[in-house]
Amino acid sequence: MTEPSPPSPETDDVDAVTRAVLAASRLLVGVSARSLAAVEDRVTLAQFRLLVVLSTHGSAKLVTLADRLGVNPSTAMRMIDRLITAGLADRRTNPDNRRETLLRLTDEGRSLVDDVMVRRRREIASIVARLAPEQRAALIEALTAFSEAGGESPLDADGTQTYPLGWGDVQETASDASMS
């Protein structure tokens, strides 16, 4: 019986990194789920996502909000109606154009988003603190490169970014598509 030929260093490296990233993503999904557990009786994941977009971008028209979420305006309207009923968002007339309605977070909605993000940040910081300093430095470099390769903008010093939580536009190249 002949042994299979060893994988090329390029393929082996990509496979090993892919497995490591998948393992890390499972960990991060768990962290995210635990951070949302305290509010799951109040909002769904999709509704929380809408709250985060409003928190990051501020008040928005329905069409703009739907575009940022990648959903139809009717879907965004149903979500925002539920959030308004729950006291987490509201509608206001645009002071610059009285024919437009702006959607925004209430103080209670902002508090909910902040609480979830604090829990998430705290758990991630606890995990990172268990790494040796040189591992943390390597992780910064690797995750920054990974995020940039995926089209994700880096976080600002205050922890915000244009498209939070991986909801940015990922550009797939022709060579990337052929690998899938």
C-alpha positions in Angstrom: 0.0 0.0 0.0 1.4 3.4 -0.9 1.3 6.3 1.4 -0.6 9.3 0.2 1.6 12.2 -0.8 2.1 14.8 1.9 0.1 17.9 1.4 1.9 20.9 0.0 3.1 23.4 2.6 0.6 26.0 1.2 -2.4 23.6 1.5 -1.3 22.3 4.9 -0.9 25.8 6.3 -4.3 27.0 4.9 -6.0 23.9 6.4 -4.3 24.3 9.8 -5.2 28.0 10.0 -8.7 27.3 8.9 -9.2 24.7 11.6 -7.7 27.1 14.2 -10.0 29.9 13.1 -13.0 27.6 13.2 -12.2 26.6 16.7 -11.7 30.2 17.7 -15.0 31.1 16.0 -16.8 28.5 18.1 -15.4 30.0 21.2 -16.4 33.5 20.1 -19.9 32.4 19.2 -20.2 30.9 22.7 -19.0 34.2 24.3 -21.6 36.1 22.1 -24.4 33.8 23.1 -23.6 34.0 26.8 -23.5 37.8 26.5 -26.9 37.9 25.0 -28.4 35.3 27.3 -29.3 37.9 29.9 -31.5 39.8 27.4 -32.8 36.9 25.3 -36.3 37.3 26.9 -36.4 40.9 25.6 -34.9 40.7 22.1 -34.0 38.3 19.4 -30.5 38.2 17.8 -31.8 40.0 14.8 -33.4 42.7 16.9 -30.2 43.0 18.9 -28.3 43.4 15.6 -30.7 46.3 14.7 -30.1 47.9 18.1 -26.3 47.7 17.6 -26.6 49.3 14.2 -28.6 52.2 15.7 -26.1 52.4 18.6 -23.2 52.6 16.2 -24.6 54.9 13.5 -27.2 56.9 15.4 -30.6 57.8 14.1 -31.5 56.6 10.7 -34.3 56.4 8.1 -36.0 53.0 7.7 -34.5 52.5 4.2 -31.0 53.3 5.5 -31.4 51.0 8.5 -32.7 48.1 6.3 -29.7 48.6 3.9 -27.2 48.5 6.8 -28.9 45.3 8.1 -29.1 43.7 4.6 -32.9 43.2 4.9 -36.0 44.4 3.2 -37.5 47.6 4.6 -40.7 45.7 5.5 -38.6 43.3 7.7 -36.8 46.2 9.3 -40.2 47.9 10.0 -41.5 44.8 11.8 -38.4 44.6 13.9 -38.4 48.3 14.8 -42.1 48.1 15.6 -41.4 45.3 18.1 -38.5 47.3 19.6 -40.6 50.4 19.9 -43.3 48.3 21.7 -40.6 47.1 24.1 -39.4 50.6 24.8 -35.9 50.1 23.2 -36.3 52.3 20.1 -38.6 55.1 18.9 -39.5 57.2 15.9 -38.9 60.9 15.7 -39.6 63.5 13.0 -36.4 64.5 11.3 -35.8 68.1 12.4 -34.1 68.9 9.1 -36.9 67.4 7.0 -40.3 67.2 8.7 -41.5 64.7 6.0 -39.0 62.1 7.2 -39.1 59.9 10.2 -35.9 58.9 12.0 -35.5 55.7 14.0 -33.3 55.8 17.1 -32.5 54.1 20.3 -34.1 55.0 23.6 -32.0 55.3 26.7 -33.2 51.9 27.7 -32.2 50.5 24.3 -28.7 52.0 24.5 -28.4 50.6 28.0 -29.3 47.1 26.8 -26.6 47.3 24.0 -24.0 48.6 26.4 -24.7 45.9 29.0 -24.4 43.1 26.4 -21.2 44.6 25.0 -19.7 45.0 28.5 -20.4 41.4 29.3 -18.9 40.3 26.0 -15.8 42.4 26.4 -15.3 41.3 30.0 -15.4 37.6 29.0 -13.0 38.1 26.1 -10.6 40.1 28.3 -10.6 37.2 30.8 -9.7 34.7 28.1 -7.0 37.0 26.6 -5.5 37.6 30.1 -4.7 33.9 30.3 -2.3 34.2 27.3 1.4 35.0 27.7 2.4 38.5 26.6 4.1 37.2 23.5 1.0 35.2 22.6 -1.2 38.3 22.9 1.2 40.2 20.6 1.1 37.5 18.0 -2.7 37.3 18.4 -3.1 41.0 17.7 -1.0 40.7 14.6 -2.8 37.6 13.3 -6.3 38.8 14.0 -5.7 42.2 12.5 -4.4 40.6 9.3 -7.3 38.1 9.3 -9.9 40.9 9.7 -8.3 43.0 7.0 -8.2 40.0 4.6 -11.9 39.5 5.3 -12.7 43.2 4.6 -13.5 44.0 8.2 -12.5 47.5 9.3 -10.5 47.7 12.5 -12.1 48.9 15.7 -11.5 52.5 16.8 -9.9 53.1 20.2 -13.4 53.3 21.7 -14.4 49.9 20.3 -16.6 51.0 17.5 -16.4 50.5 13.8 -18.4 51.3 10.7 -20.0 47.8 10.3 -19.9 46.2 13.8 -19.9 42.5 14.5 -18.9 41.2 11.1 -21.8 42.6 9.1 -19.6 44.4 6.6 -19.4 43.8 3.0 -16.9 41.0 2.3 -15.4 41.1 -1.2 -14.8 37.7 -2.6 -12.2 37.5 -5.4 -12.5 35.1 -8.3 -9.7 33.0 -6.9 -11.4 32.9 -3.5 -14.6 31.7 -5.1 -12.8 28.9 -7.0 -11.5 27.6 -3.6 -15.0 27.1 -2.2 
